[in-house]
Amino acid sequence: MDPVNNFADDAREVSATKQLFQSYYDNYWDRLVSFSARFVKDKNLAEDIVQEVFQSFWLKLESLNDRESLVSYLYRSTRNRTINAIKRNSQQIFEHALSISDEHPLKETLSDRMTENELRTALHSAIRQLPHRRRVIFKMKVFQRYSNREIAIRLSITVPTVKSQFTKALAFVRSSLAPYL
C-alpha cells in the first residue's frame, strides 16, 4: 500500500466530488430558489432555505447514488425545508398576534396598543371568514398543535386533504394580516 498513491486517489475523489457539487449548485440553485419562493413568497427566505439544502447535500453527497436520486433529493429537501419554514413563520406570526398581553412597556403608546388590538381583531376575523372545515383544521393545527395525521384521523379525512386545506387557510389568513405585519 503506497501512501502517496492513496493520497493522490483521495485528492482525485475530493476534486470529483467538488466538481459534481458545483455542477448541481450551478444548475439547480436558481430553480430551487424559484421553487421555494413560490410557496414562501420571499426570495431571501427561499435563498436561505436552498443554502441549507446545499449544505446538507454537500454533507450527504458521497452517500447519495445515482444522478436521478440527486435531483430528487434536492427537490425533496427544498420542499421539506420550505414547509418547515412556512410552519415556523406562521407559528411566529400567530404567537405574536396571540401573545399580546396586559404586560405593556411603560413607554408604549396608544397607537401601539391600537395596532395590537387591530391585529388580534384581524386575526380572529380572518379565521371566522374561513369555510367551516378549513377553520377547524386551521385551529387544530395552529392552536392545538395537532399533526396533519392526527387531524386526518380525528376528522376522518386524508392527510393530503388536511395539508391542502391548511395551506389554503394559511394563505388566506396571511393575506388578511399583511397590512398589520
Legacy VTK file of the C-alpha trace (Angstrom):
# vtk DataFile Version 3.0
C-alpha trace
ASCII
DATASET POLYDATA
POINTS 181 float
0.000 0.000 0.000
1.597 3.214 -1.191
0.574 6.255 0.912
1.454 8.639 -1.937
-0.872 6.850 -4.391
-3.635 6.660 -1.763
-3.308 10.392 -1.165
-3.459 11.056 -4.915
-6.556 8.850 -5.248
-8.220 10.629 -2.326
-7.381 14.011 -3.844
-8.926 12.977 -7.180
-12.080 11.776 -5.391
-12.373 15.055 -3.480
-11.877 17.009 -6.700
-14.531 14.938 -8.486
-16.935 15.410 -5.556
-16.352 19.183 -5.606
-16.957 19.290 -9.360
-20.151 17.264 -9.023
-21.381 19.508 -6.222
-20.524 22.659 -8.184
-22.346 21.297 -11.221
-25.535 20.679 -9.240
-25.209 24.010 -7.451
-24.817 25.887 -10.733
-27.616 24.007 -12.486
-30.182 23.872 -9.688
-29.659 26.902 -7.408
-31.979 29.238 -9.330
-34.556 26.519 -9.966
-34.716 25.547 -6.293
-34.906 29.172 -5.140
-37.816 29.751 -7.546
-39.463 26.533 -6.391
-39.226 27.530 -2.725
-40.131 31.187 -3.344
-43.422 30.154 -4.948
-44.503 28.962 -1.522
-42.772 31.260 0.952
-43.296 34.399 -1.168
-39.928 35.736 -0.010
-36.863 35.392 -2.208
-34.396 35.963 0.641
-36.015 33.267 2.749
-36.074 30.947 -0.266
-32.346 31.557 -0.794
-31.673 30.743 2.877
-33.662 27.536 2.533
-31.798 26.474 -0.604
-28.476 27.340 1.046
-29.364 24.924 3.868
-30.349 22.306 1.306
-26.985 22.579 -0.435
-25.137 22.413 2.886
-26.926 19.172 3.648
-26.378 17.996 0.068
-22.625 18.534 0.416
-22.523 16.501 3.617
-24.534 13.644 2.115
-23.225 13.747 -1.447
-20.997 10.692 -1.142
-23.805 8.567 0.287
-26.267 9.505 -2.468
-26.127 7.246 -5.514
-27.413 7.868 -8.991
-27.937 11.240 -10.611
-31.740 10.981 -10.669
-31.844 10.492 -6.932
-29.589 13.543 -6.505
-32.100 15.783 -8.248
-34.956 14.162 -6.332
-33.034 14.691 -3.102
-32.557 18.400 -3.870
-36.230 19.000 -4.659
-37.499 16.850 -1.792
-35.172 18.588 0.676
-36.159 22.000 -0.628
-39.852 21.121 -0.354
-39.452 19.821 3.205
-37.386 22.761 4.383
-39.825 25.164 2.730
-42.749 23.539 4.537
-40.848 23.758 7.822
-40.072 27.431 7.199
-43.729 28.157 6.466
-44.741 26.395 9.669
-42.143 28.310 11.701
-43.088 31.605 10.108
-46.817 31.133 10.527
-46.360 29.953 14.096
-44.320 33.081 14.874
-46.963 35.322 13.327
-49.751 33.703 15.299
-47.773 33.572 18.518
-47.070 37.264 18.130
-50.710 38.012 17.411
-51.906 35.904 20.317
-49.196 36.791 22.820
-50.463 40.285 23.258
-50.841 40.535 26.984
-51.521 43.065 29.683
-47.793 43.497 30.295
-47.067 46.541 28.163
-43.833 48.515 28.374
-44.101 51.791 30.241
-43.405 53.859 27.140
-45.933 52.071 24.985
-48.075 54.425 23.011
-51.791 54.303 22.495
-51.227 53.630 18.790
-49.123 50.532 19.649
-51.988 49.123 21.684
-54.468 50.000 18.944
-52.301 48.211 16.370
-52.080 45.117 18.587
-55.834 45.152 19.105
-56.381 45.618 15.375
-54.044 42.703 14.702
-55.885 40.473 17.157
-59.231 41.524 15.700
-57.979 40.970 12.136
-56.679 37.510 13.059
-59.965 36.422 14.610
-61.925 37.975 11.754
-59.823 36.157 9.147
-60.262 32.859 10.969
-64.036 33.393 11.202
-64.188 34.001 7.434
-62.689 30.597 6.634
-65.054 27.850 5.486
-66.069 25.647 8.426
-63.876 22.589 7.702
-60.870 24.768 6.826
-61.362 26.793 10.029
-61.485 23.614 12.131
-58.304 22.272 10.503
-56.553 25.612 10.926
-57.430 25.877 14.618
-56.435 22.270 15.316
-53.064 22.750 13.623
-52.147 26.224 14.884
-53.753 26.495 18.294
-53.983 22.891 19.419
-50.792 21.855 17.570
-52.167 18.625 16.145
-50.133 16.963 13.413
-51.607 16.507 9.938
-52.064 12.810 10.664
-53.862 13.456 13.967
-56.200 15.935 12.290
-56.900 13.497 9.451
-57.774 10.740 11.910
-59.980 12.963 14.073
-61.860 14.392 11.089
-61.920 11.171 9.046
-60.216 12.771 6.055
-56.943 12.128 4.263
-53.614 13.704 5.210
-53.310 15.374 1.756
-56.717 16.969 2.336
-55.529 18.324 5.687
-52.381 19.721 4.068
-54.300 21.297 1.218
-56.935 22.863 3.447
-54.361 24.162 5.919
-52.258 25.667 3.120
-55.308 27.473 1.745
-56.322 28.671 5.211
-52.819 29.874 5.966
-52.595 31.782 2.682
-55.937 33.473 3.386
-55.061 34.401 6.982
-51.597 35.587 5.981
-53.037 37.840 3.266
-55.636 39.163 5.721
-52.924 40.039 8.257
-50.473 41.537 5.720
-51.431 45.180 6.432
-50.630 44.691 10.134
-47.277 42.937 9.842
LINES 1 182
181 0 1 2 3 4 5 6 7 8 9 10 11 12 13 14 15 16 17 18 19 20 21 22 23 24 25 26 27 28 29 30 31 32 33 34 35 36 37 38 39 40 41 42 43 44 45 46 47 48 49 50 51 52 53 54 55 56 57 58 59 60 61 62 63 64 65 66 67 68 69 70 71 72 73 74 75 76 77 78 79 80 81 82 83 84 85 86 87 88 89 90 91 92 93 94 95 96 97 98 99 100 101 102 103 104 105 106 107 108 109 110 111 112 113 114 115 116 117 118 119 120 121 122 123 124 125 126 127 128 129 130 131 132 133 134 135 136 137 138 139 140 141 142 143 144 145 146 147 148 149 150 151 152 153 154 155 156 157 158 159 160 161 162 163 164 165 166 167 168 169 170 171 172 173 174 175 176 177 178 179 180
